[in-house]
Amino acid sequence: MKLKVICLSLLFITSTIFAGEFVDYKALSTKLKTEAKKAGNYASTKEVKEALKAKDWLVADVRTMEEWSAAHMKGAVRVGRQSPEKAIALYALDDDDKLVKPNLIIVCNSAARASIEAQTFRQMGFDTVKIYDLYSWIDECNPVVTKYTVKKDKAGMNLKFGDFYAEHCKK
C-alpha cells in the first residue's frame, strides 16, 4: 500500500512539473502570428497572388481534407498536418532532393495552424516561409474553388461549378 501511495505521489509531482511547460494552442498560435507580422512573415494577398504564379514559390495549405474540399485557392497544394514534410517534398524538391521552390507560403483558415507549421518548414531549409489566412483571401473577394461534385451529392444537379466568391462580393 505504501508503494502505491509513493508511486502515485511521484506521478503527481512529475505531471505537475511537466504541466508547467505546457503551452496552450491558442496562446502559441497567437504568439507566433504576432511574431510573424512583426518579422514581415505574414503574407499579403498581393504576395500570395504573385506566389501562386511564381516558379520559385509554393503556396501550401495545411487544412484538413474536408476544409480543402469545401474551398481552396486555385494553384495552392494541400499538404495537411499529419506529415507535411513528406507531402511538401513532392512539390518543392527535385529528384536529387534539392529545393526547386525555396520559398513557401503556408495557408490555413485563420493562420493559426500555418504559424505553427511554418516553424517546421523553416527548420527544413526553406529560404522564405510566410503564413496567410484563407479568411482574408475570401473577404477580399478572391475566388475559391471546391471539390464538391454532383456525382457525390445529387442535390448539386444543375449547379455551375468554377470559381466561388463570398456573398458580399456579389454585385
Secondary structure, 3 states (H helix, E strand, C coil): CHHHHHHHHHHHHHHHHHHCCCCCHHHHHHHHHHHHHHHCCECCHHHHHHHHHCCCEEEEECCCHHHHHHCECCCCEECCCCCHHHHHHHHHECCCCCECCCEEEEEECCCHHHHHHHHHHHHCCCCEEEEEEHHHHHHCCCCEECCCCCCCCHHHCCCCCCCECCHHHCC
